[in-house]
């Protein structure tokens, strides 16, 4: 198992998303995404709230995303995702994650990246329900999910270790005068000392009351801002504004300029998925 100390994310949370020129655009430069109605999965052992995927046909991304809830004592059955990597970010509770020959326990704020094709199972390890965000790249389809089998199963992997990212608040912090702290969790470009088999980057941010990220844009990448706790307001220079409560997300098209403000009376915590991954030369700041 690899454990990575979060690196300094040398940029404020960016705008991102990846739509090709011949793909239908989203209805707005900034879109509010609320989880859809829950559906049972794995014969009722877990519940899934879709965020990005078939639920959002107007948004074309290189990953799918949802929130999974598992009651205490329950677990997903052993299965494999062929040709696809799954990211797990624990929102509440504790996850006991079986990944090939290893088992890791992840708690609130920890991230685990599961290699493609590995036999995996996720259990709620505590006395309270487990709630985690899952991102799958390439996007999930039923065809890639294979029930668990022996080591001779097609696509089987037993020697691939999970990649575990420690709580970002234990790592390097970048504080801005605007009341914001940002941390890198995953970036396949900046964190090139370790193989990270995804194309997006992931950052964690905390906005104090009154905190904000000034107008910025990012060339060629989209930004999905998922609010863990609190509420944000995302605005564009042309007057487009949305409020995003906890459990929902803002999706910002590539090349679009936005400002993000804490709209709550307490600290707001959020995740930023930049796709394709952020690099310094992509960022454009605006006064």
Beta strands, then each sheet from edge to edge (+ up, - down):
strand 1: 2-4
strand 2: 30-34
strand 3: 39-41
strand 4: 46-52
strand 5: 64-70
strand 6: 79-81
strand 7: 85-92
strand 8: 94-99
strand 9: 102-107
strand 10: 111-114
strand 11: 120-124
strand 12: 130-137
strand 13: 145-147
strand 14: 163-165
strand 15: 174-176
strand 16: 180-187
strand 17: 201-207
strand 18: 212-218
strand 19: 222-229
strand 20: 231-235
strand 21: 241-245
strand 22: 248-252
strand 23: 258-262
strand 24: 268-275
strand 25: 283-285
sheet 1: 1+ 14+ 10- 7+ 12- 5+ 4- 3+
sheet 2: 2+ 22- 19+ 24- 17+ 16- 15+
sheet 3: 6+ 13-
sheet 4: 9+ 8- 11+
sheet 5: 21+ 20- 23+ 18- 25+
end
